[in-house]
Amino acid sequence: MSHSRGMSRRHFLSHLATSSLMAPSAVHFLSNLEVHAAEVSKNRKACILIWLQGGAPTIDMWDLKQGVKTAGEFNPISTAGDLQICEHLPETAKVMDSLSVVRSMSTREADHERGRYYMHTAYVPNPTVVHPTFGSVVSYELGPQRPDLEIPAFISIGGGSFGPGFLGMANAPFVVQANGQITNAQMQGMDERRLQQRLAMLSVVEESFIKSDRGELPVAHKDVYGKAINLMTSDQMKAFKADEEPQQTRDLYGGTDFGNSLIMARRLIETGVPFVEVQFPGGWDLHQDVFNSLRDQLLPNLDKGLAGLTRDLKERGMWDDTVIVCMGEFGRTPRINQNVGRDHWARSWSVCLGGGGLTGGIAVGETNEDGTEIIGKSYLPGDLWATVAHALGIPLDRVHKSNRGRPMKLAGGGTPIEELIA
Amino acid sequence: MPFSRRFFLFSSSFVVLCVIATFAQSEPSIRRANDAVTTRDADPLVTFVDQQIRQAWEDNEVQPSERADDAEWLRRVSLDIVGHIPTADEIETFLADESETKRADAVNRLLDDPGYVQNWTTVWANLLIGRQTPRLTSRAGMEKFLREAFTKNRPWNEVVYDLLTAEGHYEENGAVNFLLGQLNGNPNREDYTVEATARVTRLFLGTQVQCTQCHNHPFNDWKQEQFWEFDSFLRQMRRVDHRKTDPKTGRRIDDFAELVWKNYEGPVYYERRSGVMEAAYPYYADQQVDPAGTTDRRMELAKVMARDDPDHQVARAMVNRMWGHFFGFGLTRPVDDMGPHNPPSHPDVIDRLTDEFAASGYDLKQLIRWITSTEAYQLTSQFNDKNRIDDPSAGEVPLFSHMYVKPFTAEQLYESLLIATQATAATGNYQEAEERRRQWMREFLLIFGGNEDDEPTLFSGTIPQALMMMNGDLVRAADSGMPGSTLHEVLTDERLRSDPQRIQRLYLSSLGRLPSRREATMSQKLISGSPDKLAAYQDLYWALLNSNEFVMNH
């Protein structure tokens, strides 16, 4: 009933202020570009989150056990880095000098929804506040610094991310299908002349409401329509067209839907988008038949995509500016159940990440012999996101305010993982 | 500046407050639902509210805006009471009406409209269980309960009583869904009823105590102890989920849920920040309840809180929420965070309305009549040069010297599009229409986000929202010109003989007003310049439906 006007709109208006600076004239536009050029080239940092929905059995991927009851069916293999991983990730093994694994995640939320929330936001669910997913935090922090970006600063490919919480809908993930389709972006059966006609009439109506002096909302409306129309006609929309890439590149990523999503993510980042989340197509909730599913479907698909993305980013000189994080909402039980499956497990599991200047080729932390406990220091999602924030150049002392004015620390107050940022 | 203004408001009203308190006590006025007041201006309560609000204008050297014209006002009051814009016919009738009581009459007509029940059912279902219905919670059951309450105009405190004490099957007793929606997880966990405690106090008492769960709030007058005392009233309940096997797939699926009694006796134990454990007994408004297992705690709480409402806190919470509904800003911000830490902008207005609302028997329709007949509610949403500072969206304390622009809610947009285009009139039966509505709401929530704390309003300002309005199915269908639709009617109606008449009709149908001269000229140019008449009218209507003015209640 009340119409809350919190941070979201104010922040949104500051976006508008930035973009209207750019608008007035071509001359102005150019001089702005020059001013920004240095800053823009400095700030191409970005993050790609590869989300393994359902909770991946990281004990069979990144932290294999042998000779114990909890050991799976797979063998560890040596890699280009200083750690071993699963034999069914052979391509990834070849680029493992660039990637690292944190083997000591301990995240206590073993319910899908709660875990998904916790891993995305670095906060446990709480009835008093809705926290922003980390992509929204990046959008909020880095979006305004990229005035040349005509498409949203947080893109979710294949859906499945979380919302912007108290950061407001202006930082919500912009969802696109894996095939690059954007809902409602096409004005069907509308030729250029007619579109112009519509927009001209719209402008008449909007201007007269704005002139009637009713505050800032009517102006904000017109500005967002301007941005939406820009989007519909922007050259940057090409970034969504993964199928424009040469076959060779597509093969590099495995030629799958997942590969195409990752190609799209790379194209988006090249365009200046600071955060892209890619939903892995296919579930990892392997309560049964875990080994066959991994060997036959999930791992080969993930392997080619992850390795392809790493190679491609390196070849293009984007590796040091791009962080990759690959994880789901939790790991899976070391114990193998009667259906040859593994159940939900949040106490000791692994996340794979790399790029963005983070140390590659190492395993951080360790679990005990059967994988049920962490030996030594363990990490929370906040530490992971603090590491990413560090890599992206987002100051860790940033505090956001919830709608109720409560201060919220960046990444749940986590600390960057030392071994990775050294 | 804000500080000094608040100080002004506070000090000036304080004297009056004392006078009124005596007045209100000596002359309790009791009204019933049917006593529709027709001579609105003479209602002493409304006169009092008007005086108070005027006083604040004077204190802050602000001049009120003009009275809204009838078209602007009818659109606003329709959106506020029945949740959608008026039809073109309704506007024409209203504009032609020369009666002096036409605004009061319109309010009464809207209160009797089926849309009133539908709108408030939607508003309260969203508040009680959220737009995204929690698992094993029945929106249908919740809505059935609310529909009945609003149809009969049940006293608000009785509705609260039922929501607090409900027990049973989620469709047989729809009231249970409110509490069911707040319960999940293990019923033996200490925090099982924490969400329910937070929601009950926020919705029905207008206080935010959720933070006091863990610590004494630095500003709030609620202490941690009080949170757990309140929580202890809610301990004797749990949800029971029933599952069944789907005969088609053989899989286990959700069947239904119940809210049932759970044995609980003695205090609730909670941990202070210092680590010390404390005990909290069921205790509310100076009334201690026997903590024995035989006491029905929820009923005891409901008796004191809803039936007796000793400090009129339940009445006050509703008054503030209602005020916020009609003006866009409540008498405190937010409407559900009242207390000494957050003094109201017009203390005497809220006090007096609260007392009278309680005295009326918690009559919601009467409360709406009072609010909609205040002078402030009649004003236009246009600023003038003497009230530019009255801009609560910029953080100022609201003075109500002009109407504030409210972006449409999801439901207002949907219902208004249906009115503007008559899209349903053309196709399908009630059930199909409901299914389409649900489907659209799902898509809408995806794009607009939606938890009840941060209302998805059409216009939180994102590109997907604009794209949906420009290119989405709903607007496209609305704009297709199919038989039965507004567009089709306008083009085929024999009474509309010329383009200007048709253009006028489209403006009335969407924006609820006639076009300005410039708008009429530009529209005419668009129509005349196009070889395809239908296409040209489609383009015009598309522009009207996509405009800022259409999606704002002003």
Boltz contact constraints between the chains, C-beta under 6 A:
constraints:
  - contact:
      token1: [A, 1]
      token2: [B, 123]
      max_distance: 6.0
  - contact:
      token1: [A, 1]
      token2: [B, 321]
      max_distance: 6.0
  - contact:
      token1: [A, 1]
      token2: [B, 324]
      max_distance: 6.0
  - contact:
      token1: [A, 1]
      token2: [B, 325]
      max_distance: 6.0
  - contact:
      token1: [A, 2]
      token2: [B, 324]
      max_distance: 6.0
  - contact:
      token1: [A, 2]
      token2: [B, 334]
      max_distance: 6.0
  - contact:
      token1: [A, 2]
      token2: [B, 335]
      max_distance: 6.0
  - contact:
      token1: [A, 3]
      token2: [B, 328]
      max_distance: 6.0
  - contact:
      token1: [A, 3]
      token2: [B, 406]
      max_distance: 6.0
  - contact:
      token1: [A, 3]
      token2: [B, 457]
      max_distance: 6.0
  - contact:
      token1: [A, 4]
      token2: [B, 454]
      max_distance: 6.0
  - contact:
      token1: [A, 5]
      token2: [B, 393]
      max_distance: 6.0
  - contact:
      token1: [A, 12]
      token2: [B, 461]
      max_distance: 6.0
  - contact:
      token1: [A, 127]
      token2: [B, 195]
      max_distance: 6.0
  - contact:
      token1: [A, 127]
      token2: [B, 198]
      max_distance: 6.0
  - contact:
      token1: [A, 128]
      token2: [B, 210]
      max_distance: 6.0
  - contact:
      token1: [A, 130]
      token2: [B, 451]
      max_distance: 6.0
  - contact:
      token1: [A, 163]
      token2: [B, 449]
      max_distance: 6.0
  - contact:
      token1: [A, 169]
      token2: [B, 449]
      max_distance: 6.0
  - contact:
      token1: [A, 169]
      token2: [B, 460]
      max_distance: 6.0
  - contact:
      token1: [A, 169]
      token2: [B, 462]
      max_distance: 6.0
  - contact:
      token1: [A, 170]
      token2: [B, 461]
      max_distance: 6.0
  - contact:
      token1: [A, 170]
      token2: [B, 462]
      max_distance: 6.0
  - contact:
      token1: [A, 172]
      token2: [B, 449]
      max_distance: 6.0
  - contact:
      token1: [A, 184]
      token2: [B, 467]
      max_distance: 6.0
  - contact:
      token1: [A, 184]
      token2: [B, 468]
      max_distance: 6.0
  - contact:
      token1: [A, 184]
      token2: [B, 471]
      max_distance: 6.0
  - contact:
      token1: [A, 184]
      token2: [B, 472]
      max_distance: 6.0
  - contact:
      token1: [A, 185]
      token2: [B, 467]
      max_distance: 6.0
  - contact:
      token1: [A, 187]
      token2: [B, 471]
      max_distance: 6.0
  - contact:
      token1: [A, 197]
      token2: [B, 539]
      max_distance: 6.0
  - contact:
      token1: [A, 198]
      token2: [B, 539]
      max_distance: 6.0
  - contact:
      token1: [A, 198]
      token2: [B, 542]
      max_distance: 6.0
  - contact:
      token1: [A, 198]
      token2: [B, 543]
      max_distance: 6.0
  - contact:
      token1: [A, 201]
      token2: [B, 526]
      max_distance: 6.0
  - contact:
      token1: [A, 201]
      token2: [B, 540]
      max_distance: 6.0
  - contact:
      token1: [A, 201]
      token2: [B, 543]
      max_distance: 6.0
  - contact:
      token1: [A, 202]
      token2: [B, 543]
      max_distance: 6.0
  - contact:
      token1: [A, 202]
      token2: [B, 546]
      max_distance: 6.0
  - contact:
      token1: [A, 204]
      token2: [B, 522]
      max_distance: 6.0
  - contact:
      token1: [A, 205]
      token2: [B, 543]
      max_distance: 6.0
  - contact:
      token1: [A, 205]
      token2: [B, 547]
      max_distance: 6.0
  - contact:
      token1: [A, 206]
      token2: [B, 547]
      max_distance: 6.0
  - contact:
      token1: [A, 206]
      token2: [B, 548]
      max_distance: 6.0
  - contact:
      token1: [A, 209]
      token2: [B, 548]
      max_distance: 6.0
  - contact:
      token1: [A, 209]
      token2: [B, 549]
      max_distance: 6.0
  - contact:
      token1: [A, 212]
      token2: [B, 382]
      max_distance: 6.0
  - contact:
      token1: [A, 213]
      token2: [B, 382]
      max_distance: 6.0
  - contact:
      token1: [A, 213]
      token2: [B, 383]
      max_distance: 6.0
  - contact:
      token1: [A, 214]
      token2: [B, 381]
      max_distance: 6.0
  - contact:
      token1: [A, 214]
      token2: [B, 382]
      max_distance: 6.0
  - contact:
      token1: [A, 214]
      token2: [B, 405]
      max_distance: 6.0
  - contact:
      token1: [A, 214]
      token2: [B, 554]
      max_distance: 6.0
  - contact:
      token1: [A, 215]
      token2: [B, 405]
      max_distance: 6.0
  - contact:
      token1: [A, 217]
      token2: [B, 405]
      max_distance: 6.0
  - contact:
      token1: [A, 218]
      token2: [B, 548]
      max_distance: 6.0
  - contact:
      token1: [A, 220]
      token2: [B, 461]
      max_distance: 6.0
  - contact:
      token1: [A, 221]
      token2: [B, 459]
      max_distance: 6.0
  - contact:
      token1: [A, 221]
      token2: [B, 548]
      max_distance: 6.0
  - contact:
      token1: [A, 224]
      token2: [B, 461]
      max_distance: 6.0
  - contact:
      token1: [A, 224]
      token2: [B, 466]
      max_distance: 6.0
  - contact:
      token1: [A, 225]
      token2: [B, 466]
      max_distance: 6.0
  - contact:
      token1: [A, 227]
      token2: [B, 463]
      max_distance: 6.0
  - contact:
      token1: [A, 228]
      token2: [B, 463]
      max_distance: 6.0
  - contact:
      token1: [A, 228]
      token2: [B, 466]
      max_distance: 6.0
  - contact:
      token1: [A, 228]
      token2: [B, 467]
      max_distance: 6.0
  - contact:
      token1: [A, 231]
      token2: [B, 463]
      max_distance: 6.0
